[in-house]
Amino acid sequence: MTHDTVNALPCPLWRRLLALLYDLLAVIAIAAVMGLVCQIATHGRLFDAQGHALTWWFQPLQYLTISAYFVVSWLRGGQTLGMRPWRIRVTSASGTAPSWRQALIRLIVAWLPVFLLELQTAIGMRGAIYAALGGWALWFAVALIDRRRRALHDIFAGTEVRRIDN
């Protein structure tokens, strides 16, 4: 990492959220390409008429592919596609690149609200989506009170998101 990263300021929450919106576009594209490849691989029999996946491996493969996008981005330069235009970077607490361990912990803790979607059978899809969004809101709300502006997944992983303005 460059010297300006080590001395960079903590990233404000609004920048992180805008970068996350940009990354949402990348995630949608990754999921769409993965869906197309899987449809081709199953000769169009990936979903039934109601839209349910007919294979056990499709959803885990999507999670792994999307997870790889984030982990590889954090390890190779500390930035996802969404972080680049907002000039922010994931670092360790000392300002160096995050380790594999830190990247995996960050990923796992950040993914936890997704599992609230499994509540859909009990509370319906709308309620499950609100539960997951509420979970992420709590994860990021921590950044409003943490003096280094770390979200919950950064606290657990020992990482920070920093501005790299010059």
Phi and psi in radians as a Rosetta constraint file:
Dihedral C 1 N 2 CA 2 C 2 CIRCULARHARMONIC -1.444 0.35
Dihedral N 2 CA 2 C 2 N 3 CIRCULARHARMONIC 2.853 0.35
Dihedral C 2 N 3 CA 3 C 3 CIRCULARHARMONIC -1.078 0.35
Dihedral N 3 CA 3 C 3 N 4 CIRCULARHARMONIC -0.596 0.35
Dihedral C 3 N 4 CA 4 C 4 CIRCULARHARMONIC -1.148 0.35
Dihedral N 4 CA 4 C 4 N 5 CIRCULARHARMONIC -0.448 0.35
Dihedral C 4 N 5 CA 5 C 5 CIRCULARHARMONIC -1.230 0.35
Dihedral N 5 CA 5 C 5 N 6 CIRCULARHARMONIC -0.708 0.35
Dihedral C 5 N 6 CA 6 C 6 CIRCULARHARMONIC -1.084 0.35
Dihedral N 6 CA 6 C 6 N 7 CIRCULARHARMONIC -0.659 0.35
Dihedral C 6 N 7 CA 7 C 7 CIRCULARHARMONIC -1.665 0.35
Dihedral N 7 CA 7 C 7 N 8 CIRCULARHARMONIC 0.134 0.35
Dihedral C 7 N 8 CA 8 C 8 CIRCULARHARMONIC -1.171 0.35
Dihedral N 8 CA 8 C 8 N 9 CIRCULARHARMONIC 2.717 0.35
Dihedral C 8 N 9 CA 9 C 9 CIRCULARHARMONIC -1.439 0.35
Dihedral N 9 CA 9 C 9 N 10 CIRCULARHARMONIC 2.683 0.35
Dihedral C 9 N 10 CA 10 C 10 CIRCULARHARMONIC -1.043 0.35
Dihedral N 10 CA 10 C 10 N 11 CIRCULARHARMONIC 2.542 0.35
Dihedral C 10 N 11 CA 11 C 11 CIRCULARHARMONIC -1.374 0.35
Dihedral N 11 CA 11 C 11 N 12 CIRCULARHARMONIC 2.285 0.35
Dihedral C 11 N 12 CA 12 C 12 CIRCULARHARMONIC -1.188 0.35
Dihedral N 12 CA 12 C 12 N 13 CIRCULARHARMONIC 2.661 0.35
Dihedral C 12 N 13 CA 13 C 13 CIRCULARHARMONIC -1.020 0.35
Dihedral N 13 CA 13 C 13 N 14 CIRCULARHARMONIC -0.685 0.35
Dihedral C 13 N 14 CA 14 C 14 CIRCULARHARMONIC -1.069 0.35
Dihedral N 14 CA 14 C 14 N 15 CIRCULARHARMONIC -0.629 0.35
Dihedral C 14 N 15 CA 15 C 15 CIRCULARHARMONIC -1.170 0.35
Dihedral N 15 CA 15 C 15 N 16 CIRCULARHARMONIC -0.723 0.35
Dihedral C 15 N 16 CA 16 C 16 CIRCULARHARMONIC -1.069 0.35
Dihedral N 16 CA 16 C 16 N 17 CIRCULARHARMONIC -0.754 0.35
Dihedral C 16 N 17 CA 17 C 17 CIRCULARHARMONIC -1.196 0.35
Dihedral N 17 CA 17 C 17 N 18 CIRCULARHARMONIC -0.660 0.35
Dihedral C 17 N 18 CA 18 C 18 CIRCULARHARMONIC -1.164 0.35
Dihedral N 18 CA 18 C 18 N 19 CIRCULARHARMONIC -0.690 0.35
Dihedral C 18 N 19 CA 19 C 19 CIRCULARHARMONIC -1.099 0.35
Dihedral N 19 CA 19 C 19 N 20 CIRCULARHARMONIC -0.658 0.35
Dihedral C 19 N 20 CA 20 C 20 CIRCULARHARMONIC -1.129 0.35
Dihedral N 20 CA 20 C 20 N 21 CIRCULARHARMONIC -0.642 0.35
Dihedral C 20 N 21 CA 21 C 21 CIRCULARHARMONIC -1.102 0.35
Dihedral N 21 CA 21 C 21 N 22 CIRCULARHARMONIC -0.731 0.35
Dihedral C 21 N 22 CA 22 C 22 CIRCULARHARMONIC -1.072 0.35
Dihedral N 22 CA 22 C 22 N 23 CIRCULARHARMONIC -0.767 0.35
Dihedral C 22 N 23 CA 23 C 23 CIRCULARHARMONIC -1.133 0.35
Dihedral N 23 CA 23 C 23 N 24 CIRCULARHARMONIC -0.507 0.35
Dihedral C 23 N 24 CA 24 C 24 CIRCULARHARMONIC -1.029 0.35
Dihedral N 24 CA 24 C 24 N 25 CIRCULARHARMONIC -0.666 0.35
Dihedral C 24 N 25 CA 25 C 25 CIRCULARHARMONIC -1.117 0.35
Dihedral N 25 CA 25 C 25 N 26 CIRCULARHARMONIC -0.721 0.35
Dihedral C 25 N 26 CA 26 C 26 CIRCULARHARMONIC -1.128 0.35
Dihedral N 26 CA 26 C 26 N 27 CIRCULARHARMONIC -0.717 0.35
Dihedral C 26 N 27 CA 27 C 27 CIRCULARHARMONIC -1.132 0.35
Dihedral N 27 CA 27 C 27 N 28 CIRCULARHARMONIC -0.718 0.35
Dihedral C 27 N 28 CA 28 C 28 CIRCULARHARMONIC -1.078 0.35
Dihedral N 28 CA 28 C 28 N 29 CIRCULARHARMONIC -0.750 0.35
Dihedral C 28 N 29 CA 29 C 29 CIRCULARHARMONIC -1.114 0.35
Dihedral N 29 CA 29 C 29 N 30 CIRCULARHARMONIC -0.754 0.35
Dihedral C 29 N 30 CA 30 C 30 CIRCULARHARMONIC -1.068 0.35
Dihedral N 30 CA 30 C 30 N 31 CIRCULARHARMONIC -0.801 0.35
Dihedral C 30 N 31 CA 31 C 31 CIRCULARHARMONIC -1.115 0.35
Dihedral N 31 CA 31 C 31 N 32 CIRCULARHARMONIC -0.673 0.35
Dihedral C 31 N 32 CA 32 C 32 CIRCULARHARMONIC -1.162 0.35
Dihedral N 32 CA 32 C 32 N 33 CIRCULARHARMONIC -0.785 0.35
Dihedral C 32 N 33 CA 33 C 33 CIRCULARHARMONIC -1.126 0.35
Dihedral N 33 CA 33 C 33 N 34 CIRCULARHARMONIC -0.752 0.35
Dihedral C 33 N 34 CA 34 C 34 CIRCULARHARMONIC -1.080 0.35
Dihedral N 34 CA 34 C 34 N 35 CIRCULARHARMONIC -0.715 0.35
Dihedral C 34 N 35 CA 35 C 35 CIRCULARHARMONIC -1.095 0.35
Dihedral N 35 CA 35 C 35 N 36 CIRCULARHARMONIC -0.724 0.35
Dihedral C 35 N 36 CA 36 C 36 CIRCULARHARMONIC -1.117 0.35
Dihedral N 36 CA 36 C 36 N 37 CIRCULARHARMONIC -0.805 0.35
Dihedral C 36 N 37 CA 37 C 37 CIRCULARHARMONIC -1.055 0.35
Dihedral N 37 CA 37 C 37 N 38 CIRCULARHARMONIC -0.749 0.35
Dihedral C 37 N 38 CA 38 C 38 CIRCULARHARMONIC -1.202 0.35
Dihedral N 38 CA 38 C 38 N 39 CIRCULARHARMONIC -0.625 0.35
Dihedral C 38 N 39 CA 39 C 39 CIRCULARHARMONIC -1.098 0.35
Dihedral N 39 CA 39 C 39 N 40 CIRCULARHARMONIC -0.736 0.35
Dihedral C 39 N 40 CA 40 C 40 CIRCULARHARMONIC -1.133 0.35
Dihedral N 40 CA 40 C 40 N 41 CIRCULARHARMONIC -0.758 0.35
Dihedral C 40 N 41 CA 41 C 41 CIRCULARHARMONIC -1.115 0.35
Dihedral N 41 CA 41 C 41 N 42 CIRCULARHARMONIC -0.534 0.35
Dihedral C 41 N 42 CA 42 C 42 CIRCULARHARMONIC -1.748 0.35
Dihedral N 42 CA 42 C 42 N 43 CIRCULARHARMONIC 0.193 0.35
Dihedral C 42 N 43 CA 43 C 43 CIRCULARHARMONIC 0.976 0.35
Dihedral N 43 CA 43 C 43 N 44 CIRCULARHARMONIC 0.727 0.35
Dihedral C 43 N 44 CA 44 C 44 CIRCULARHARMONIC 1.389 0.35
Dihedral N 44 CA 44 C 44 N 45 CIRCULARHARMONIC 0.206 0.35
Dihedral C 44 N 45 CA 45 C 45 CIRCULARHARMONIC -1.938 0.35
Dihedral N 45 CA 45 C 45 N 46 CIRCULARHARMONIC 0.636 0.35
Dihedral C 45 N 46 CA 46 C 46 CIRCULARHARMONIC -1.394 0.35
Dihedral N 46 CA 46 C 46 N 47 CIRCULARHARMONIC -0.568 0.35
Dihedral C 46 N 47 CA 47 C 47 CIRCULARHARMONIC -2.206 0.35
Dihedral N 47 CA 47 C 47 N 48 CIRCULARHARMONIC 2.664 0.35
Dihedral C 47 N 48 CA 48 C 48 CIRCULARHARMONIC -1.557 0.35
Dihedral N 48 CA 48 C 48 N 49 CIRCULARHARMONIC -3.062 0.35
Dihedral C 48 N 49 CA 49 C 49 CIRCULARHARMONIC -1.105 0.35
Dihedral N 49 CA 49 C 49 N 50 CIRCULARHARMONIC -0.447 0.35
Dihedral C 49 N 50 CA 50 C 50 CIRCULARHARMONIC -1.550 0.35
Dihedral N 50 CA 50 C 50 N 51 CIRCULARHARMONIC -0.016 0.35
Dihedral C 50 N 51 CA 51 C 51 CIRCULARHARMONIC 1.553 0.35
Dihedral N 51 CA 51 C 51 N 52 CIRCULARHARMONIC 0.188 0.35
Dihedral C 51 N 52 CA 52 C 52 CIRCULARHARMONIC -1.503 0.35
Dihedral N 52 CA 52 C 52 N 53 CIRCULARHARMONIC 2.395 0.35
Dihedral C 52 N 53 CA 53 C 53 CIRCULARHARMONIC -1.136 0.35
Dihedral N 53 CA 53 C 53 N 54 CIRCULARHARMONIC 2.377 0.35
Dihedral C 53 N 54 CA 54 C 54 CIRCULARHARMONIC -1.642 0.35
Dihedral N 54 CA 54 C 54 N 55 CIRCULARHARMONIC -0.070 0.35
Dihedral C 54 N 55 CA 55 C 55 CIRCULARHARMONIC -2.070 0.35
Dihedral N 55 CA 55 C 55 N 56 CIRCULARHARMONIC 2.558 0.35
Dihedral C 55 N 56 CA 56 C 56 CIRCULARHARMONIC -1.337 0.35
Dihedral N 56 CA 56 C 56 N 57 CIRCULARHARMONIC -0.384 0.35
Dihedral C 56 N 57 CA 57 C 57 CIRCULARHARMONIC -1.605 0.35
Dihedral N 57 CA 57 C 57 N 58 CIRCULARHARMONIC -0.190 0.35
Dihedral C 57 N 58 CA 58 C 58 CIRCULARHARMONIC -1.123 0.35
Dihedral N 58 CA 58 C 58 N 59 CIRCULARHARMONIC -0.935 0.35
Dihedral C 58 N 59 CA 59 C 59 CIRCULARHARMONIC -1.131 0.35
Dihedral N 59 CA 59 C 59 N 60 CIRCULARHARMONIC -0.792 0.35
Dihedral C 59 N 60 CA 60 C 60 CIRCULARHARMONIC -1.034 0.35
Dihedral N 60 CA 60 C 60 N 61 CIRCULARHARMONIC -0.641 0.35
Dihedral C 60 N 61 CA 61 C 61 CIRCULARHARMONIC -1.134 0.35
Dihedral N 61 CA 61 C 61 N 62 CIRCULARHARMONIC -0.697 0.35
Dihedral C 61 N 62 CA 62 C 62 CIRCULARHARMONIC -1.111 0.35
Dihedral N 62 CA 62 C 62 N 63 CIRCULARHARMONIC -0.788 0.35
Dihedral C 62 N 63 CA 63 C 63 CIRCULARHARMONIC -1.041 0.35
Dihedral N 63 CA 63 C 63 N 64 CIRCULARHARMONIC -0.757 0.35
Dihedral C 63 N 64 CA 64 C 64 CIRCULARHARMONIC -1.120 0.35
Dihedral N 64 CA 64 C 64 N 65 CIRCULARHARMONIC -0.720 0.35
Dihedral C 64 N 65 CA 65 C 65 CIRCULARHARMONIC -1.162 0.35
Dihedral N 65 CA 65 C 65 N 66 CIRCULARHARMONIC -0.792 0.35
Dihedral C 65 N 66 CA 66 C 66 CIRCULARHARMONIC -1.155 0.35
Dihedral N 66 CA 66 C 66 N 67 CIRCULARHARMONIC -0.703 0.35
Dihedral C 66 N 67 CA 67 C 67 CIRCULARHARMONIC -1.064 0.35
Dihedral N 67 CA 67 C 67 N 68 CIRCULARHARMONIC -0.739 0.35
Dihedral C 67 N 68 CA 68 C 68 CIRCULARHARMONIC -1.075 0.35
Dihedral N 68 CA 68 C 68 N 69 CIRCULARHARMONIC -0.667 0.35
Dihedral C 68 N 69 CA 69 C 69 CIRCULARHARMONIC -0.976 0.35
Dihedral N 69 CA 69 C 69 N 70 CIRCULARHARMONIC -0.840 0.35
Dihedral C 69 N 70 CA 70 C 70 CIRCULARHARMONIC -1.221 0.35
Dihedral N 70 CA 70 C 70 N 71 CIRCULARHARMONIC -0.847 0.35
Dihedral C 70 N 71 CA 71 C 71 CIRCULARHARMONIC -1.090 0.35
Dihedral N 71 CA 71 C 71 N 72 CIRCULARHARMONIC -0.823 0.35
Dihedral C 71 N 72 CA 72 C 72 CIRCULARHARMONIC -1.092 0.35
Dihedral N 72 CA 72 C 72 N 73 CIRCULARHARMONIC -0.713 0.35
Dihedral C 72 N 73 CA 73 C 73 CIRCULARHARMONIC -1.088 0.35
Dihedral N 73 CA 73 C 73 N 74 CIRCULARHARMONIC -0.754 0.35
Dihedral C 73 N 74 CA 74 C 74 CIRCULARHARMONIC -1.180 0.35
Dihedral N 74 CA 74 C 74 N 75 CIRCULARHARMONIC -0.636 0.35
Dihedral C 74 N 75 CA 75 C 75 CIRCULARHARMONIC -1.366 0.35
Dihedral N 75 CA 75 C 75 N 76 CIRCULARHARMONIC -0.517 0.35
Dihedral C 75 N 76 CA 76 C 76 CIRCULARHARMONIC -1.822 0.35
Dihedral N 76 CA 76 C 76 N 77 CIRCULARHARMONIC 1.355 0.35
Dihedral C 76 N 77 CA 77 C 77 CIRCULARHARMONIC 1.771 0.35
Dihedral N 77 CA 77 C 77 N 78 CIRCULARHARMONIC -0.164 0.35
Dihedral C 77 N 78 CA 78 C 78 CIRCULARHARMONIC 1.312 0.35
Dihedral N 78 CA 78 C 78 N 79 CIRCULARHARMONIC 0.171 0.35
Dihedral C 78 N 79 CA 79 C 79 CIRCULARHARMONIC -2.320 0.35
Dihedral N 79 CA 79 C 79 N 80 CIRCULARHARMONIC 2.379 0.35
Dihedral C 79 N 80 CA 80 C 80 CIRCULARHARMONIC -1.506 0.35
Dihedral N 80 CA 80 C 80 N 81 CIRCULARHARMONIC 3.051 0.35
Dihedral C 80 N 81 CA 81 C 81 CIRCULARHARMONIC -1.032 0.35
Dihedral N 81 CA 81 C 81 N 82 CIRCULARHARMONIC -0.656 0.35
Dihedral C 81 N 82 CA 82 C 82 CIRCULARHARMONIC -1.247 0.35
Dihedral N 82 CA 82 C 82 N 83 CIRCULARHARMONIC -0.436 0.35
Dihedral C 82 N 83 CA 83 C 83 CIRCULARHARMONIC -1.399 0.35
Dihedral N 83 CA 83 C 83 N 84 CIRCULARHARMONIC -0.441 0.35
Dihedral C 83 N 84 CA 84 C 84 CIRCULARHARMONIC -1.071 0.35
Dihedral N 84 CA 84 C 84 N 85 CIRCULARHARMONIC -0.913 0.35
Dihedral C 84 N 85 CA 85 C 85 CIRCULARHARMONIC -1.152 0.35
Dihedral N 85 CA 85 C 85 N 86 CIRCULARHARMONIC -0.403 0.35
Dihedral C 85 N 86 CA 86 C 86 CIRCULARHARMONIC -1.614 0.35
Dihedral N 86 CA 86 C 86 N 87 CIRCULARHARMONIC 0.020 0.35
Dihedral C 86 N 87 CA 87 C 87 CIRCULARHARMONIC 0.919 0.35
Dihedral N 87 CA 87 C 87 N 88 CIRCULARHARMONIC 0.953 0.35
Dihedral C 87 N 88 CA 88 C 88 CIRCULARHARMONIC -2.251 0.35
Dihedral N 88 CA 88 C 88 N 89 CIRCULARHARMONIC 2.728 0.35
Dihedral C 88 N 89 CA 89 C 89 CIRCULARHARMONIC -2.579 0.35
Dihedral N 89 CA 89 C 89 N 90 CIRCULARHARMONIC 2.493 0.35
Dihedral C 89 N 90 CA 90 C 90 CIRCULARHARMONIC -1.467 0.35
Dihedral N 90 CA 90 C 90 N 91 CIRCULARHARMONIC 2.276 0.35
Dihedral C 90 N 91 CA 91 C 91 CIRCULARHARMONIC -2.356 0.35
Dihedral N 91 CA 91 C 91 N 92 CIRCULARHARMONIC 2.931 0.35
Dihedral C 91 N 92 CA 92 C 92 CIRCULARHARMONIC -1.286 0.35
Dihedral N 92 CA 92 C 92 N 93 CIRCULARHARMONIC 3.024 0.35
Dihedral C 92 N 93 CA 93 C 93 CIRCULARHARMONIC -1.060 0.35
Dihedral N 93 CA 93 C 93 N 94 CIRCULARHARMONIC -0.480 0.35
Dihedral C 93 N 94 CA 94 C 94 CIRCULARHARMONIC -1.505 0.35
Dihedral N 94 CA 94 C 94 N 95 CIRCULARHARMONIC -0.068 0.35
Dihedral C 94 N 95 CA 95 C 95 CIRCULARHARMONIC 1.686 0.35
Dihedral N 95 CA 95 C 95 N 96 CIRCULARHARMONIC 0.019 0.35
Dihedral C 95 N 96 CA 96 C 96 CIRCULARHARMONIC -1.572 0.35
Dihedral N 96 CA 96 C 96 N 97 CIRCULARHARMONIC 3.052 0.35
Dihedral C 96 N 97 CA 97 C 97 CIRCULARHARMONIC -1.078 0.35
Dihedral N 97 CA 97 C 97 N 98 CIRCULARHARMONIC 2.509 0.35
Dihedral C 97 N 98 CA 98 C 98 CIRCULARHARMONIC -1.165 0.35
Dihedral N 98 CA 98 C 98 N 99 CIRCULARHARMONIC 2.629 0.35
Dihedral C 98 N 99 CA 99 C 99 CIRCULARHARMONIC -1.397 0.35
Dihedral N 99 CA 99 C 99 N 100 CIRCULARHARMONIC 2.945 0.35
Dihedral C 99 N 100 CA 100 C 100 CIRCULARHARMONIC -0.992 0.35
Dihedral N 100 CA 100 C 100 N 101 CIRCULARHARMONIC -0.777 0.35
Dihedral C 100 N 101 CA 101 C 101 CIRCULARHARMONIC -1.046 0.35
Dihedral N 101 CA 101 C 101 N 102 CIRCULARHARMONIC -0.811 0.35
Dihedral C 101 N 102 CA 102 C 102 CIRCULARHARMONIC -1.111 0.35
Dihedral N 102 CA 102 C 102 N 103 CIRCULARHARMONIC -0.736 0.35
Dihedral C 102 N 103 CA 103 C 103 CIRCULARHARMONIC -1.104 0.35
Dihedral N 103 CA 103 C 103 N 104 CIRCULARHARMONIC -0.716 0.35
Dihedral C 103 N 104 CA 104 C 104 CIRCULARHARMONIC -1.209 0.35
Dihedral N 104 CA 104 C 104 N 105 CIRCULARHARMONIC -0.711 0.35
Dihedral C 104 N 105 CA 105 C 105 CIRCULARHARMONIC -1.110 0.35
Dihedral N 105 CA 105 C 105 N 106 CIRCULARHARMONIC -0.772 0.35
Dihedral C 105 N 106 CA 106 C 106 CIRCULARHARMONIC -1.019 0.35
Dihedral N 106 CA 106 C 106 N 107 CIRCULARHARMONIC -0.786 0.35
Dihedral C 106 N 107 CA 107 C 107 CIRCULARHARMONIC -1.098 0.35
Dihedral N 107 CA 107 C 107 N 108 CIRCULARHARMONIC -0.862 0.35
Dihedral C 107 N 108 CA 108 C 108 CIRCULARHARMONIC -1.074 0.35
Dihedral N 108 CA 108 C 108 N 109 CIRCULARHARMONIC -0.810 0.35
Dihedral C 108 N 109 CA 109 C 109 CIRCULARHARMONIC -1.164 0.35
Dihedral N 109 CA 109 C 109 N 110 CIRCULARHARMONIC -0.672 0.35
Dihedral C 109 N 110 CA 110 C 110 CIRCULARHARMONIC -1.156 0.35
Dihedral N 110 CA 110 C 110 N 111 CIRCULARHARMONIC -0.543 0.35
Dihedral C 110 N 111 CA 111 C 111 CIRCULARHARMONIC -1.350 0.35
Dihedral N 111 CA 111 C 111 N 112 CIRCULARHARMONIC -0.323 0.35
Dihedral C 111 N 112 CA 112 C 112 CIRCULARHARMONIC -0.894 0.35
Dihedral N 112 CA 112 C 112 N 113 CIRCULARHARMONIC -0.752 0.35
Dihedral C 112 N 113 CA 113 C 113 CIRCULARHARMONIC -1.076 0.35
Dihedral N 113 CA 113 C 113 N 114 CIRCULARHARMONIC -0.381 0.35
Dihedral C 113 N 114 CA 114 C 114 CIRCULARHARMONIC -1.059 0.35
Dihedral N 114 CA 114 C 114 N 115 CIRCULARHARMONIC -0.603 0.35
Dihedral C 114 N 115 CA 115 C 115 CIRCULARHARMONIC -1.181 0.35
Dihedral N 115 CA 115 C 115 N 116 CIRCULARHARMONIC -0.254 0.35
Dihedral C 115 N 116 CA 116 C 116 CIRCULARHARMONIC -1.182 0.35
Dihedral N 116 CA 116 C 116 N 117 CIRCULARHARMONIC -0.324 0.35
Dihedral C 116 N 117 CA 117 C 117 CIRCULARHARMONIC -1.118 0.35
Dihedral N 117 CA 117 C 117 N 118 CIRCULARHARMONIC -0.371 0.35
Dihedral C 117 N 118 CA 118 C 118 CIRCULARHARMONIC -1.185 0.35
Dihedral N 118 CA 118 C 118 N 119 CIRCULARHARMONIC -0.203 0.35
Dihedral C 118 N 119 CA 119 C 119 CIRCULARHARMONIC -1.317 0.35
Dihedral N 119 CA 119 C 119 N 120 CIRCULARHARMONIC -0.049 0.35
Dihedral C 119 N 120 CA 120 C 120 CIRCULARHARMONIC -0.979 0.35
Dihedral N 120 CA 120 C 120 N 121 CIRCULARHARMONIC -0.599 0.35
Dihedral C 120 N 121 CA 121 C 121 CIRCULARHARMONIC -1.188 0.35
Dihedral N 121 CA 121 C 121 N 122 CIRCULARHARMONIC -0.500 0.35
Dihedral C 121 N 122 CA 122 C 122 CIRCULARHARMONIC -1.559 0.35
Dihedral N 122 CA 122 C 122 N 123 CIRCULARHARMONIC -0.684 0.35
Dihedral C 122 N 123 CA 123 C 123 CIRCULARHARMONIC -2.107 0.35
Dihedral N 123 CA 123 C 123 N 124 CIRCULARHARMONIC 0.084 0.35
Dihedral C 123 N 124 CA 124 C 124 CIRCULARHARMONIC 1.497 0.35
Dihedral N 124 CA 124 C 124 N 125 CIRCULARHARMONIC 2.816 0.35
Dihedral C 124 N 125 CA 125 C 125 CIRCULARHARMONIC -1.136 0.35
Dihedral N 125 CA 125 C 125 N 126 CIRCULARHARMONIC -0.740 0.35
Dihedral C 125 N 126 CA 126 C 126 CIRCULARHARMONIC -1.042 0.35
Dihedral N 126 CA 126 C 126 N 127 CIRCULARHARMONIC -0.812 0.35
Dihedral C 126 N 127 CA 127 C 127 CIRCULARHARMONIC -1.099 0.35
Dihedral N 127 CA 127 C 127 N 128 CIRCULARHARMONIC -0.683 0.35
Dihedral C 127 N 128 CA 128 C 128 CIRCULARHARMONIC -1.160 0.35
Dihedral N 128 CA 128 C 128 N 129 CIRCULARHARMONIC -0.693 0.35
Dihedral C 128 N 129 CA 129 C 129 CIRCULARHARMONIC -1.127 0.35
Dihedral N 129 CA 129 C 129 N 130 CIRCULARHARMONIC -0.764 0.35
Dihedral C 129 N 130 CA 130 C 130 CIRCULARHARMONIC -1.093 0.35
Dihedral N 130 CA 130 C 130 N 131 CIRCULARHARMONIC -0.652 0.35
Dihedral C 130 N 131 CA 131 C 131 CIRCULARHARMONIC -1.113 0.35
Dihedral N 131 CA 131 C 131 N 132 CIRCULARHARMONIC -0.790 0.35
Dihedral C 131 N 132 CA 132 C 132 CIRCULARHARMONIC -1.119 0.35
Dihedral N 132 CA 132 C 132 N 133 CIRCULARHARMONIC -0.782 0.35
Dihedral C 132 N 133 CA 133 C 133 CIRCULARHARMONIC -1.119 0.35
Dihedral N 133 CA 133 C 133 N 134 CIRCULARHARMONIC -0.657 0.35
Dihedral C 133 N 134 CA 134 C 134 CIRCULARHARMONIC -1.131 0.35
Dihedral N 134 CA 134 C 134 N 135 CIRCULARHARMONIC -0.676 0.35
Dihedral C 134 N 135 CA 135 C 135 CIRCULARHARMONIC -1.059 0.35
Dihedral N 135 CA 135 C 135 N 136 CIRCULARHARMONIC -0.814 0.35
Dihedral C 135 N 136 CA 136 C 136 CIRCULARHARMONIC -1.157 0.35
Dihedral N 136 CA 136 C 136 N 137 CIRCULARHARMONIC -0.611 0.35
Dihedral C 136 N 137 CA 137 C 137 CIRCULARHARMONIC -1.061 0.35
Dihedral N 137 CA 137 C 137 N 138 CIRCULARHARMONIC -0.729 0.35
Dihedral C 137 N 138 CA 138 C 138 CIRCULARHARMONIC -1.138 0.35
Dihedral N 138 CA 138 C 138 N 139 CIRCULARHARMONIC -0.715 0.35
Dihedral C 138 N 139 CA 139 C 139 CIRCULARHARMONIC -0.999 0.35
Dihedral N 139 CA 139 C 139 N 140 CIRCULARHARMONIC -0.791 0.35
Dihedral C 139 N 140 CA 140 C 140 CIRCULARHARMONIC -1.459 0.35
Dihedral N 140 CA 140 C 140 N 141 CIRCULARHARMONIC -0.442 0.35
Dihedral C 140 N 141 CA 141 C 141 CIRCULARHARMONIC -1.065 0.35
Dihedral N 141 CA 141 C 141 N 142 CIRCULARHARMONIC -0.513 0.35
Dihedral C 141 N 142 CA 142 C 142 CIRCULARHARMONIC -0.990 0.35
Dihedral N 142 CA 142 C 142 N 143 CIRCULARHARMONIC -0.577 0.35
Dihedral C 142 N 143 CA 143 C 143 CIRCULARHARMONIC -1.127 0.35
Dihedral N 143 CA 143 C 143 N 144 CIRCULARHARMONIC -0.372 0.35
Dihedral C 143 N 144 CA 144 C 144 CIRCULARHARMONIC -1.282 0.35
Dihedral N 144 CA 144 C 144 N 145 CIRCULARHARMONIC -0.436 0.35
Dihedral C 144 N 145 CA 145 C 145 CIRCULARHARMONIC -1.922 0.35
Dihedral N 145 CA 145 C 145 N 146 CIRCULARHARMONIC -0.275 0.35
Dihedral C 145 N 146 CA 146 C 146 CIRCULARHARMONIC -1.327 0.35
Dihedral N 146 CA 146 C 146 N 147 CIRCULARHARMONIC 2.323 0.35
Dihedral C 146 N 147 CA 147 C 147 CIRCULARHARMONIC -1.169 0.35
Dihedral N 147 CA 147 C 147 N 148 CIRCULARHARMONIC -0.427 0.35
Dihedral C 147 N 148 CA 148 C 148 CIRCULARHARMONIC -1.695 0.35
Dihedral N 148 CA 148 C 148 N 149 CIRCULARHARMONIC 0.170 0.35
Dihedral C 148 N 149 CA 149 C 149 CIRCULARHARMONIC 1.066 0.35
Dihedral N 149 CA 149 C 149 N 150 CIRCULARHARMONIC 0.575 0.35
Dihedral C 149 N 150 CA 150 C 150 CIRCULARHARMONIC -1.486 0.35
Dihedral N 150 CA 150 C 150 N 151 CIRCULARHARMONIC 2.392 0.35
Dihedral C 150 N 151 CA 151 C 151 CIRCULARHARMONIC -1.406 0.35
Dihedral N 151 CA 151 C 151 N 152 CIRCULARHARMONIC 2.989 0.35
Dihedral C 151 N 152 CA 152 C 152 CIRCULARHARMONIC -1.005 0.35
Dihedral N 152 CA 152 C 152 N 153 CIRCULARHARMONIC -0.720 0.35
Dihedral C 152 N 153 CA 153 C 153 CIRCULARHARMONIC -1.171 0.35
Dihedral N 153 CA 153 C 153 N 154 CIRCULARHARMONIC -0.516 0.35
Dihedral C 153 N 154 CA 154 C 154 CIRCULARHARMONIC -1.255 0.35
Dihedral N 154 CA 154 C 154 N 155 CIRCULARHARMONIC -0.668 0.35
Dihedral C 154 N 155 CA 155 C 155 CIRCULARHARMONIC -1.086 0.35
Dihedral N 155 CA 155 C 155 N 156 CIRCULARHARMONIC -0.834 0.35
Dihedral C 155 N 156 CA 156 C 156 CIRCULARHARMONIC -1.133 0.35
Dihedral N 156 CA 156 C 156 N 157 CIRCULARHARMONIC -0.644 0.35
Dihedral C 156 N 157 CA 157 C 157 CIRCULARHARMONIC -1.516 0.35
Dihedral N 157 CA 157 C 157 N 158 CIRCULARHARMONIC -0.251 0.35
Dihedral C 157 N 158 CA 158 C 158 CIRCULARHARMONIC 1.298 0.35
Dihedral N 158 CA 158 C 158 N 159 CIRCULARHARMONIC 0.556 0.35
Dihedral C 158 N 159 CA 159 C 159 CIRCULARHARMONIC -2.016 0.35
Dihedral N 159 CA 159 C 159 N 160 CIRCULARHARMONIC 2.953 0.35
Dihedral C 159 N 160 CA 160 C 160 CIRCULARHARMONIC -2.464 0.35
Dihedral N 160 CA 160 C 160 N 161 CIRCULARHARMONIC 2.709 0.35
Dihedral C 160 N 161 CA 161 C 161 CIRCULARHARMONIC -1.933 0.35
Dihedral N 161 CA 161 C 161 N 162 CIRCULARHARMONIC 2.139 0.35
Dihedral C 161 N 162 CA 162 C 162 CIRCULARHARMONIC -2.144 0.35
Dihedral N 162 CA 162 C 162 N 163 CIRCULARHARMONIC 2.572 0.35
Dihedral C 162 N 163 CA 163 C 163 CIRCULARHARMONIC -1.274 0.35
Dihedral N 163 CA 163 C 163 N 164 CIRCULARHARMONIC 2.524 0.35
Dihedral C 163 N 164 CA 164 C 164 CIRCULARHARMONIC -2.077 0.35
Dihedral N 164 CA 164 C 164 N 165 CIRCULARHARMONIC 0.570 0.35
Dihedral C 164 N 165 CA 165 C 165 CIRCULARHARMONIC -1.126 0.35
Dihedral N 165 CA 165 C 165 N 166 CIRCULARHARMONIC 2.538 0.35
